[in-house]
């Protein structure tokens, strides 16, 4: 690669985080234990800020939509704080997308209530191909970008067409998916994988996409099924790296179909302040490794380190550190 940089496209969201004393059953009440906190969220915001923090010299381009409102101004302010993020192609239109995040203080799991806002209209017309001089394009989230999730007669979906057009311009492609309830994965994710070079998703998304069961009903991870799921991702079209991350471990198949396994770290008690954005942090670490020309094992180690840093703060990106600092954390905790 000529090391021209990475473009990140897709969801721009404001997250409102509410710490709660357990997730209630229908009809029951739970307590919000502290005031809500506000942070940026979504694929574009999370990944591009994580990448900017990992390497403040990395050229980055933001491609998305945010609203002409206070929430949109907040997003723009947060991203502009990083001098290596080019914001000139972000469109200000409609209302800003937001998510109410219910963060369970007992299980450390979170539940999301999302309003799509202007993100629903983000489409290929928002990408200035003639001005986009980058090595890689990372787009997400599939299932949460309505215009790109629309059907396309030739490519299956508008997202798949966008990724094809990027590859035709010599740009390496990467996708991310949102973990939603429903049966849309096969219809919307599979067409995109035909034009994807790097796919980094969690075990829930991988299982829904490939049809390979990766957890039992009682939550046990089926590690023995990981190779089959990764192989299926490659068969569906992923050309270079297929990666599945989960709390216990990170797995991947590299460009030569070699299987890589990187165990998660045992974190000190009290380390996890929140899990919002940990998956995006993992993805950012792996993508940076790909951009730098690392082997897949080293990239997944960096992804693991990045996720660990993210877990140390309640917001999605606040805990991210530089590559050197993140890897020091990884080595200290290994």
N, C-alpha and C positions, 0 to 999 in steps of 0.2 A: 504494500500500500504506500501511497505518497504522503500519508499522514496529513490529510487536509482537514480532518475533523469528523464530527458526528452530528447529524440532525436528529432531533427527537420530535415526533409529531403525535397529536392526539389530545387526550383529555386534559383540560386545565380546570382544576376544582379547588374550592375552599372547603376544607374539612373543619367541622365543628365537633370537637371531642368532648364527650360527656362520660366521666368515670361513674360507673354504676355498681351497686352491691349485688351483682348476680343478674342474669337474664331471666325475666319473669315468664311464666307460662301465660297463655292467653287468658285475659280477664284478671290477672294478678298485677300487683304493684311492686316496683323496685325503687330504691332510693338513689338519686343522683348525689354522689358523696362530696362533690366539689364544684366550683364554678366551671363552666365550659371554657375550653381553650381553643384558639383558632390557629390553623396552619394551612399551608398549601398542600394540595394532594392531586392525585391523578397521574397517569403515566408520564405525560410531558413534564409536569412540575417536579414530581418525585425523581424521575430518572435524570433529568437534565441538571438539577441541583446536586444530586448525588455525584454525577460525573464531574461537575464543576468543582466540587469539594475534593474529590479523589485526585484531580489534577488541575490546578488553577491555570495551567498553560494550555489545556486542551481546547481547541476551537469548537464551539458548540452553536447550533442554530435551532431556535424554537419555532415550531410550526403548529399553530392552533388558533382557537377562538376563545376570547373572554369578553365579558360584558362591559358596557359603559356604565359602571356602577361602583359602589364602594368595595365590593368583593373583588371585582376585576382590578381595581386600582391596587388593592392589597397584593394580588398575585403579581402584577407587573412590578411593583416595588420590591417584592421578595426576589424575583428573578434578576432584576436589574442590578441588585447588590453584587452580583457575580460578573466581573468584567469580561469574562470569556464567553458569556452567553449573548449571542446576537438575537435581539428581540424585534428587529425591524419588520419581520414577516408575520408577526402575530396580528390577527384581525380583531378589532374591537367592535363587537356587534351583539345585539340581543342582551340576554341576561346571563350572568355568570353561573356556571354549574356549581352546585354545592352538595355536600354529603354530611348527614348527621351520623356520627360514629359513636356507637354505644360500646364503651370499653369496659368489659367485665373485670373487676379488680380481683375476683376469685380465680377464674380460670385463665385470665389474661387473653381471652378470645375477644373478638369484636364483631359487632353486627352493624351493617351499613344501611342507611335510608337515603336514597340518592335522587336528586333532581338533575336531569340532563342539561337544561338550559341551552346556551348557544352551542355547546359541544355537539348537540344532535345534528347540526347542519354542517359540521366540518367535513370537507370533501376534497377530492383531488384538485379542484380549482384553487384551493387555498395553498397549494404547493407551487412555488415559483421555479419550475424545473430549470429554466434558462439561467437562473441566478444561483442555483443550488450546487455549490462546488464542495462536496463532502465525500468521505470514503464510505460512510455507513448511514443508513436511515432506520431508526427504530420507531415503530408505530404501535400504539395501543390506546385504549383496550378494545380488541375485538369483542363484540357483544354489547358495547357501550358507546358506539359511534354510529348512530342510526343511518346517516347518509352513506357511510362506507359499508355498512352491513346490508345495504340493499342488494337485490339480485342483479347480476349482470349476465346477459345471454351468452357471452363468449368466455368469460373467466369464472363465472359462478357467483362472485360478489364484486362490488366496487372496490373493496379492500384488496382482493386478489389482483384486480387490474392495476391498481396503484403500485403494488409491489412488483408486478411484472414490468411496468414502465420504469421503475427505479432500476431494476436489474439491467434493462436494456440500455440504460445510461451508465452502466459500469458501477453502480452503487450497490454495496452489499446490504442485504435487508435483514431486519430482525422484527419479530412481533411479540406482543404480550396479550394476554387474555384476562378478562375479569372472571372471578369465581361467582357465578350466579346460579340460582336455582332454575331449573328448566331443561329443555331438551334441544337447545339451539346449537350446541357445540359442533356436532357433525356437519350441520348445514352451513355454518358460517366460518368455522375455523379451518376445516379441511381444505376448502378451495384456496385459502391464503397460504397454506403450507407448501403448495406447489411452487410458490415463488418466494420462499423464505430460506435464507442462508443460516440464520441463527434463531433457534426457538428455545426460550428459557421460560418454563411455566411450572406451576406447582403440581402436586400429585393429584389433586382434585380435578384440575383442568385437564391434565394429561389423561386421566382415566375417562373423563367425559368425552374427550376428543378421540381417543384410540379404541375405546371399548374394553380395554384391559383393566381388570379390577386391581386396585392398588391398596385398598384398605378393606378390612372386614367390617361387618356391621357394628362390631364393638370397638372399632377404631384402631385395630392392629395393622401396622404397615406390612404389606406383602412385598418384602424386598426381593423375593425370588421372581416376582413378576416385572420388576423394573426393566430388565433387558428386553423383554417382549414389547413393553410400552415404548421404549426408546427406538427399537427397531421399527415399530409401526409408524412412529413419527417420521423416521427416515423414508419409509416406503410411501408415506403420504406426500413427500416432496422435500423435506428439510435437507438441504444440500451439504451442510458443513458440520454444525454442532447442534445436537438435540440434547437438551438438559432438563432434568426434572429435579426440583428442590422441594424439600419438606423439612419440618422441624428436626427430624432425626438424622438426615443425611442428604447429600447432593450426589446425583448420578448424571452421567452424560455419555454419549457416543460421539467420538471425535470425527474428523474428516476421513479417517481411515477405518471407521467403525470399531475402534478400540473402546472398550468399556472402562469408564473412570468412576471411582467411588471415593467420596470425601466425607468422612463422618462429621457431624456437627460437634461443636465444642460444648463441654460441660461448663455452664456459666455459674459464677458465684451467686449465692443467695442475694436477692434484691437487685440483681443486674437489670432485669427486664422491667423497664418503665412503661412500655407499651409495644404492641406488635404492628401498629399501623405503619405501612411502608417498608416492612422488613423484606417482603418479596421483591419489591422494586429495587431495594438496595442490593440484594443478591444479584438481580438481573444486571444492574449497573456495573457491578464488579466484574461479572463475566464478560459483558460487552466491552469494558475497558481492556480486559485481558485479550479479547479478540482483536481489538484495534491496535494494541501494542505488539501483537504477534506472539503472545504467550501460547504454550501448549494448554490443552483443555484442563488438565489437572491443576495447573497453576492458576488458571482463570477461575475455576470453581473454588479454590482456596481463597482467592481474593473476593469472590462473591460471598463466601461464608463469612469472611472477616468483615465485609461491608454490612451484611445483615446483622452481625453481632453489634457493630457500632450503632446501627439504627435502633436496635432494641434498647439501647441505654437511655433513650429519651422518649417522651410520650408522643411527640410529633413524628411525621414521616421522614424528615430529612435532618432534623436538628442534631442527631447524634453522629452523622457522617464525618469522617476524617480524611486526611490525605492517604494515598496509597501506602506510604511508608508508616504512618501512624496506625493505619488499620492492620497492616501485616504485623506490626509489633504487638498489637492486642491479640491477634491470632496466635502468634508464637508464645506469648505469655500465658495464654489460656489453654493451649493444646496439651 
